[in-house]
Amino acid sequence: MSSHRLRLLVVAAALVGVSACGGTTDAANKDDESRSGGFPLTVEHALGKTTIPAKPKRVATVNWANHEVPLALGVVPVGMAAANFGDDNDDGVLPWVEEKLDDLKAKTPVLFDETDGIDFEAVADTKPDVILAAYSGLTKKDYETLSEIAPVVAYPDAAWATPWREIIRTNSKAIGLADEGEKLIKKLDGDIATTAAKYPQLKGKSAMFMTHVDPNDVSQVGFYTAHDTRTQFFQDLGMKIPGSIAKASEGTKKFALTKSAEQIDAFDDVDIITGYGDDTGELLKTISKDPLLSKIPAVERGSVYLLPGTSPLATAANPTPLSISYVLDDYAAALAEAADKVK
């Protein structure tokens, strides 16, 4: 999409905004200011500083799960990324998002197809006042291109590494609902604590989340580091990050690493292993029969639970504002089943 077209869209949106404000009274303006959440406001993030001049009325989101924050707070985005993983009915909307849209009696927003990257023209066509991307993999170029459309709020530290609480804090602040965001965090913390209390066998267990094992080549084991939100979520449930994973995470900001099968003794301190599997269970059988991987203590005793394929449950292992309460009990129960095998 050309910079010229982007600038025309931005100018057109601005003119519409000026026209709409022409008939407001001083009293109405003061009322708007009292609800504005301190606008204009500036948000600092890993890609720079973003100033949002006024409380956004049209909110667009890109990449994974950012749309869940405004939705959880009662704001329907004008556009959001289509789901490309865990979408059980192939409509581009995850079940917990669909449920929330139904609760709000809202139509599905414009869905951006991000199969080949961000669709900048589709985002621009929604004429957003702000673009939320607190949990994302935006490059500097992505950020600069999106910024020609509207103010962009990127990730605070590293790509794809924003914890769920910070996703809520960052995105809710950007839309003038910071207080409501904190209330949402408090509610979810309560839900997590209640669920964790139902499964006391999880407390203190060390857990590792595998990224992948290729059934046709088991020479490498991928795993998420301590910087990844999936690994961090274990701690929310009362579990801990194994020393081996913590050590491997030192000196890097990467959210995933690999080890060769010859190094599997590094995982001797892992009580529970989870990760992405398949619907047939063949991957777990392959791991259990492999001469090297089968020697991992968690594999030997059977304290492994691989999430089925691209199911909603597998998707929700990466915690997001709406998915947490939707699948939390199922996820904790699966981990508890593995924990029961740890002596």
Secondary structure, DSSP 8 states (H G I E B T S, - for coil): --HHHHHHHHHHHHHHHHHHTTT--HHHHHHHHHTSSSSSEEEEETTEEEEE-S--SSEEE-SSSTTHHHHHTT---SEEE---SS-TTSSS--HHHHHHHHHTT----EEE--TTS--HHHHHHT--SEEE-SSS---HHHHHHHHTTS-EE--SSSTT---HHHHHHHHHHHTT-HHHHHHHHHHHHHHHHHHHHH-GGGTT-BEEEEEEEETTEEEEEEEE-TTSHHHHHHHHTT-B--HHHHHHHTT---SEEEEEGGGGGGGTT-SEEEEE--TTSHHHHHHHHSTTGGGSHHHHHT-EEEE-TT-HHHHHTS--TTHHHHHHHHHHHHHHHHHTT--
